[in-house]
Amino acid sequence: MATPAEVAERWWSQAAALPGSPSAAALAVSAVAWQDAARDLAAAGAQLLALWASSPLGSTHRVRAAFLLQGGRLLVLALPMPDPDVVYPGLQQLFPAASRMQRAVHDLNGIRSDDPDRRPWLRHAAWPEDVYPLRAGGAATVGIEPALLEPDHYAFVRVTGDGVHEIPVGPVHAGIIEPGHFRFSIVGEKVLRLEERLGYVHKGIEQRFQQLPLREGHRLAARISGDSAVAFSWAYCQALEGLAPMDVPPRALWLRALCLESERIQNHLGDLGALGNDAGFAFGLAQFSRLKEEWLRALHAALGQRYLLDAIVPGGCAVDCSAAAAALLAATARHLASTARELRTIYDEHAGVRDRFIGAGQVSPALAQRLGLIGLAGRASGQDRDLRVDRPWAPYADLAPVRCLLHDGDVAARVALRFDELQESCRLVERLLAGLPVGPARAELPSTVAAGLAIGLIEGWRGPVLVALETDGDDGGGGIRRCHPHDCSWQNWPVLEHAIIGNIVPDFPLINKSFNLSYSGHDL
C-alpha cells in the first residue's frame, strides 16, 4: 500500500512546471480530483498556502489552491468552472483556513463552495450583493452610493448559558490601529469563545492590479501591507521575472535579501517593545523603540529609505549599498544584537513579565498543525517550516540561514522566537554586507513577457507571502489579467480565536500582539 508521501508524489508527477521555478508546478483537475488531491496532500503533511479564483473575460473561470509540499515544492491545483454558478467542493474540512478564503472568493468572484458557512466575508454591504468586483466585466466597487445598499446584518455565533455575556470590541479601536471586530463570549472574565469579523480594510487592491501595467505592479504590491513591503514587492517581482524570463544579477539578489532581513529586524524590534509594554513593562517599550529608531536611521542613511517601500523593482534593486553604508549597517546590526541579548536577560528575569507571558495564549503543536498555523507563530508552536531553509531561493542557498523553532506555543514562546530570529537576522545582515558580489544592482526586464501563471513566494517576517500573477503576455505595455497577493494572516487569524479560549479578557491585547497579524494584508 502506498504511503501518503508516495500518493502526493503521484499528483506532483502529473503537474506541469510553472515559469521561473523548477520547484513549482500546476495541475488542472476535475471537481472529484480537486477533493481527492487535497485529501492526499493533507495526509502527506502539505500546507494550504492560498486559495483564490480567476474570472477572465471570455475564458473559463478557475478556482486555484496553492499547497506547500514536503521538501519545499509548490503545487497549484486549478479547478475549471465553465459555469461559475455551479457550487464547487470546499476544502474547509481538510484545511480549516480555507473557509474564509472560499467566502472571500464568493464575495469577489461570485463562485461559491459547498462550505455551510455562507456569510459574506469582505463585502460588509459596501457594494450590492449581486455585484462581484473580480468577475470579468463586474462593476467597480468605488463610488457606489451607501444609501442605496441594504444594512449589513452579520450572524455571529451565540453562546448561551447561565452567566454568559458578550463583549463587542471594535471595529473602531482606541489608538492608531486598523479596524477589526472581536466578539467575546465570556463568563466572568474567562473567554469561552472569540469570533472575529474582519474585512473592513478592503481596499480593492486586486481590482486595482488589473488596471496597472504589468511592469508597475510591484509598487502596489509593496503597499499591500506596509510592514511587509519588501516581501510583497519581491514576491511580485519574482513572479514577473519568471514570466520574462531573466537572470537577476547576483548583487541585486544579495541586496534584496539585505532588505528582507532588515524588514524582519525592524518588525521584531517594534514587536518586542510593544509586547513588553502590553505586559506593563514600559522600560521594554522605551528600549526597543530606541533600537528600532537607530536601525531605521541607519537604513535611511545607507539605502535612502526608513521603510523600504520602493527598494525592490523588476530586474533587481532600486537601491545600492556603498562600502561606507555597508560598514554603518554592519556596525548597527552588531550593536542591536548585543543590546538585544542584554534586554532578553532582563525580560527573562522580570517576574511580572514572566507571569504575563508564560502560558498565555497557548497553541499546542497538535492544534497548530490541525489549524494550519504557519510562519513565526507556527514555529513557536513546533511547526518547523521556514521557506528560507526549506525552499531557499537565491541567495539564501548560499547564506545557510538557521531555522529557529520552539514548542510551547504561548506568548513567551512567540517572544522568545522573535529574540532568536532577531539575532539570526543580524547575523545574516553582516554576512550579506561582507559578501556583496560586485556588479550591477539591476538588469533591464526583457521587452517581452510570456503569457501564463507564475508564483512568487517569499518568507516574510510574519511568514510566507505569495503572489500569483497571471498575464496574457506583454510586449512592453500590457496589463495584468489577475494578481492575487496572499499574506499568511489568512491562515493565522482563525488560530487566534482558539488561542484566547480559557484566558481572561485583559490578556487579549497581549495575545493578539504576540501574533501581530495583518489586517491590511488580509483584507485586500
DACORGI-V784640 format. One record per run of one state. SS is the DSSP state (h for helix, s for strand, l for the rest). FROM is the first residue (numbers start at 1). TO is the last residue. Records with the same first field share a line. If there is no record, write none. Layout:
# DACORGI-V784640
SS = FROM-TO / FROM-TO
This chain:
# DACORGI-V784640
l = 1-3 / 15-15 / 19-20 / 30-30 / 44-46 / 55-60 / 69-69 / 73-73 / 82-87 / 89-97 / 110-112 / 114-145 / 149-163 / 170-180 / 188-189 / 198-204 / 210-212 / 222-225 / 245-249 / 279-281 / 304-311 / 314-315 / 318-322 / 350-350 / 358-364 / 372-374 / 380-386 / 391-395 / 400-410 / 435-441 / 443-448 / 450-451 / 460-463 / 472-473 / 475-478 / 480-481 / 488-488 / 500-503 / 516-524
h = 4-14 / 31-43 / 70-72 / 98-109 / 146-148 / 205-209 / 214-221 / 226-244 / 250-278 / 282-303 / 323-349 / 351-357 / 365-371 / 375-379 / 387-390 / 396-399 / 411-434 / 489-499 / 505-515
s = 16-18 / 21-29 / 47-54 / 61-68 / 74-81 / 88-88 / 113-113 / 164-169 / 181-187 / 190-197 / 213-213 / 312-313 / 316-317 / 442-442 / 449-449 / 452-459 / 464-471 / 474-474 / 479-479 / 482-487 / 504-504
